[in-house]
Amino acid sequence: MVNVYGDHYWLPEAWETIFKPHLAEMAMDINVLADCSLRRAHCLMVSFSAASNDWDPDSFARSAIEPHEQDRHPDPKGLIIDMARDSVEYLLDQHLEIGSGVVASWARAESPLLRRLAVHGWSHRKDKSSEEKVTWLLTDRRLFDDGAKHENFRLIKLNFAGCSEALRNRVVETVVRDTPQSEYRDYSIYNFLIWISETGPELESVAKALRSICEEHPEYEPSEYPDFDHWGMSGSVVSAFPLAADELHQRIQEDAGSALGDVVALSSYEQPGRSGWQDALECVSTAVVRWPEDGKLLLTYADDLETVPEEEGLWRAVIDGWTRAALDNDQWRSVLDTLERRPKGADINHATARLLEIGARRGDNEIPPNLRHEARQLARSIWSDITDTDLPGVSGDGWYGPARYGRAGIIAEFWIHSISGDWRSAGDNWSGLSTEVKNELDLMIADDGPRGAAARTIFGSYLRFLFGADEQWCGNILLPLFSWRATAEAAAQQVWDGYLQGRGGWNDRLLDHGLLDLLVNETPRVETHQPVLVAHLCAQLAGIALNSKTDPVGTGWLRRFISLASPVTRHLWAGKVRESLSRSPSELAESRWKTWIRTYWEQRLESVPVPLSPAEAAEMAGWTPYFTESFPEAVRLATSSRATLAPRAHVVHGLIHSDVLKRHPHDSIALLTHLLSHTRLGEIEPDYQLEDCVTVLRENTDSLNLIPLVEAAIGAGYQNAASWLAGG
C-alpha cells in the first residue's frame, strides 16, 4: 500500500479543525489535491503489480467511504479519502456544475477508490431523485462493480423505497439475470435480494426470486454483513477463523507448538474472497500486537510448517504484529534478536525493513536509543541481502516511487530516522554525523547497483534535513551529486528525482551553500532528462522567490533562470508563482511586489531577458488579485501586453475570493475586459465564477461600466452574458 507521511493524530485533527471549516475557500483545491493523490497512488501500485483496476489494497483497507464504525481507527491514507469525500460533497451542494463534473470523472476512473467516491457522490446528490440515482447505478453495469460493492448497496438502501415499482422490479431482474459468473454467484444473488427485501415495500419479484434460490440452496443463511462480503472485492470481509486472538494467546501460553498446529488445522477452509490461511495469519498478527512475546514463541516452531510459503507467511504475520505493537525496551531487544535468525526471503526482509523504518521514527513504538546499534546491524544485514531485482524498473514518474517502496529505499529511510533519533538524543550537544553513520551513508551512495539508486533517491529527498545534520558531509558528498557535470547522469537524475518529488526542502543557508545555483543552472538538464519534474522545479523556485531572503531580481538568479528555461517552463513557473501567492498572506505579496515583482514584470514587458509570451502573461494576470494595495498598478502592467483568460480562469477564481472587486471595481473591469477581448470563442470553457464577479461588480459600480466587459464575455463564448447586466 502507498504510505502518507504525517502523525496519525495531528493530520486528522488539522483537517477537522483548520481546513474542513474553510471548504468554502478551499474545496476545489482540496478536491484536486485528493484526486491527484489517489490516482497517482493507484498508478504506482498497478506498476508494481500490487493492484489492478478491480482491486487495490488501499481500497480494500477502507470499509466505507462514509464514516463507518469499521474505519474508526483511520490512518493518514484514510484522511485523503475523507478530503475527497468532504470536498466533493461541498461542491455538489454549493457548486453543482463542478461537483457533478468531478463525480462523472471519478465514475470513469481506473482507481476503485475513485469509483467508490463517485457512487458516494451520487448518493449525496440533492439534485437527483431516487429514481434517477438507481437508474444511473444500473447503467454501464455499475451495479456489479467489484470495487464499489458497499457504496452500491448503500445507494440502493437509501433510494430503493423511493423508486417506482417498475424500476424496483428492473433492479431485481438485473440482479438475477446479470450477476457475474463465479463460484459464489448464487449466494451473491441471495444476499443482494435479502438486502433489497429489507430496504422498502415488499415486492413479489423479490419473494419469487428468493423462493427459487432457497429451493436450490436450502443451506443458505443471510450474511451478517451482506454489503461487505462479496467476491473478494473491496470492503471488510468478515473472518470465519474460529479462534479469537485472546483464545489463541491462551493456547500459545500453554503450548506454542500445539497452538501453531491448531492454527494450521483450523485454517483449512475457503470463503468468498479469502482463504482460511489468510484469516489465520490475521489472527496471529492481532494476537502479536497485544502480546508481542507470543510472536517469538510461535516462530520457535516455524520450521515445523510443511511448506515454505506457510513459514514465510507466519514470519510476515508476526513481524506485522510487532510493527503495530507498542514495544517496551525488553520487547524490542527480543524482537531484534529474533529477527537476526529470520529466513532471508525477500518478503520477510521487506517486512523487517518496514518494521525498522517505522520503529526508527519518533513515536510510541520508537526503537530505544540503547538498541539503535542492534537495529543498525540488522539494517546492514538486510542491505547486504538485497539483489539487483529489488528496485523495480523506473516508472513514468521517475525513481522516487520505486525507491520508496523497495527494501533498499526503506532501509535508507531507516537511516534517516535513526540519524534523527541520534540528533534528538544529543540535543544542543549535536556536532554532526558520527563516523559510523557517515561511512554507512557513503557506502550506500557509492553503490553502483539498484541499491545505490534507491539510496541516492531517498537521501536526495531529505537534502535539507541532512544539510542541517552535517553541513560539511552534505556539501562534500550529497550536494555534488546534483550537478550533471560533476557526477554520473543516472546519479544526478536520482537525487533530483528524490529532491523534487520528495519535497527535499530548502533554507537560506542551504541556498547560499550552492543549492540555488544548482536549481537554476541545471534547469535545462531537468527539462531534457526529467520533464516530469519540471513542474516541481518551478514550484520550488517560486517558493524561494517569494519566501527566501535572497532578492531574485537583485541577485540576478531569476534573470538567469528565465534565460535558461524553455517557454513551457517559464509558463509553468508563472503558474507556480500564482499558486504560491494564493497561499501567502497579503502582506507578503505586497512586500514582494515592492521588492522584486513590479521590477521583474516591467523588465519582461521590455523583453528582458526574453519576450513575455501571451501564455506567461495570462498566468501573470492571475497574480493580480493577491496585491491588495497595489492591485491598480498590477492591472496596469497586466493590461500592457496581449493576454487571454487562462483556460482554467485562475484570475477569476482569485478575484472572487479576494476583496479587490469591491475595493477596485474599475480596475477589475479593465482587467477582465482586457483578458476576455483577447480570448477567442472556444478557447476556454465558460466559468460560472465570472458571472459571480459581475454580480459583485454590479453592486459596487454603475451597470453601464460593465457593458465593455459583457460584450467581451459574449465574444469569448459566454452566451448568457447579456443577462448579467440585469442581474440574471
C-alpha positions, 0 to 999 in steps of 0.5 A: 500500500502507498504510505502518507507521511504525517502523525496519525493524530495531528493530520486528522485533527488539522483537517477537522479543525483548520481546513474542513471549516474553510471548504468554502475557500478551499474545496476545489483545491482540496478536491484536486489535491485528493484526486491527484493523490489517489490516482497517482497512488493507484498508478504506482501500485498497478506498476508494481503489480500490487493492484489492478483496476478491480482491486487495490489494497488501499481500497480494500483497507477502507470499509466505507467511504462514509464514516463507518464504525469499521474505519474508526481507527483511520490512518493518514491514507484514510484522511485523503479519502475523507478530503475527497469525500468532504470536498466533493460533497461541498461542491455538489451542494454549493457548486453543482456544475463542478461537483457533478463534473468531478463525480462523472470523472471519478465514475470513469476512473481506473482507481476503485477508490475513485469509483467508490467516491463517485457512487458516494457522490451520487448518493449525496446528490440533492439534485437527483431523485431516487429514481434517477440515482438507481437508474444511473447505478444500473447503467454501464453495469455499475451495479456489479462493480467489484470495487464499489460493492458497499457504496452500491448497496448503500445507494440502493438502501437509501433510494430503493423505497423511493423508486417506482415499482417498475424500476424496483422490479428492473433492479431485481431482474438485473440482479438475477439475470446479470450477476457475474459468473463465479463460484459464489454467484448464487449466494451473491444473488441471495444476499443482494435480494435479502438486502433489497427485501429489507430496504422498502415495500415488499415486492413479489419479484423479490419473494419469487426470486428468493423462493427459487434460490432457497429451493436450490440452496436450502443451506443458505443463511443471510450474511451478517454483513451482506454489503461487505462480503462479496467476491473478494472485492473491496470492503471488510470481509468478515473472518470465519477463523474460529479462534479469537486472538485472546483464545489463541494467546491462551493456547500459545501460553500453554503450548506454542507448538500445539497452538501453531498446529491448531492454527494450521488445522483450523485454517483449512477452509475457503470463503468468498474472497479469502482463504482460511490461511489468510484469516489465520495469519490475521489472527496471529498478527492481532494476537502479536500486537497485544502480546508481542512475546507470543510472536517469538514463541510461535516462530520457535516452531516455524520450521515445523510448517510443511511448506515454505510459503506457510513459514514465510507467511507466519514470519510476515504475520508476526513481524506485522504484529510487532510493527503495530505493537507498542514495544517496551525496551525488553520487547524490542531487544527480543524482537531484534534478536529474533529477527537476526535468525529470520529466513532471508526471503525477500518478503520477510526482509521487506517486512523487517525493513518496514518494521525498522523504518517505522520503529526508527521514527519518533513515536510510541513504538520508537526503537530505544536509543540503547538498541539503535546499534542492534537495529543498525546491524540488522539494517546492514544485514538486510542491505547486504541481502538485497539483489539487483531485482529489488528496485523495480524498473523506473516508472513514468514518474521517475525513481522516487516511487520505486525507491520508496517502496523497495527494501533498499529505499526503506532501509535508507529511510531507516537511516534517516530516522535513526540519524534523527533519533541520534540528533534528538538524543544529543540535543544542543550537544549535536556536532554532526554525523558520527563516523559510523553513520557517515561511512554507512551513508557513503557506502550506500551512495557509492553503490553502483547497483539498484541499491545505490539508486534507491539510496541516492533517491531517498537521501536526495529527498531529505537534502535539507534535513541532512544539510542541517545534520552535517553541513560539511558531509552534505556539501562534500558528498550529497550536494555534488551529486546534483550537478550533471557535470560533476557526477554520473547522469543516472546519479544526478537524475536520482537525487533530483528525482528524490529532491523534487518529488520528495519535497527535499526542502530548502533554507537560506543557508542551504541556498547560499551553500550552492543549492540555488545555483544548482536549481537554476543552472541545471534547469535545462538538464531537468527539462531534457532528462526529467520533464516530469519534474519540471513542474516541481522545479518551478514550484520550488523556485517560486517558493524561494522567490517569494519566501527566501531572503535572497532578492531574485531580481537583485541577485540576478538568479531569476534573470538567469533562470528565465534565460535558461528555461524553455517557454513551457517552463517559464509558463509553468513557473508563472503558474507556480508563482500564482499558486504560491501567492494564493497561499501567502498572506497579503502582506507578503505579496505586497512586500514582494511586489515592492521588492522584486515583482513590479521590477521583474514584470516591467523588465519582461514587458521590455523583453528582458531577458526574453519576450513575455509570451501571451501564455506567461502573461495570462498566468501573470494576470492571475497574480493580480488579485493577491496585491491588495494595495497595489492591485491598480498598478498590477492591472496596469502592467497586466493590461500592457501586453496581449493576454487571454483568460487562462483556460482554467480562469485562475484570475477569476477564481482569485478575484472572487475570493479576494476583496479587490472587486469591491475595493477596485471595481474599475480596475477589475473591469479593465482587467477582465475586459482586457483578458476576455477581448483577447480570448477567442470563442472556444478557447476556454470553457465558460466559468460560472465564477465570472458571472459571480464577479459581475454580480459583485461588480454590479453592486459596487459600480454603475451597470453601464461600466460593465457593458465593455466587459459583457460584450467581451464575455459574449465574444469569448463564448459566454452566451448568457452574458447579456443577462448579467447586466440585469442581474440574471 
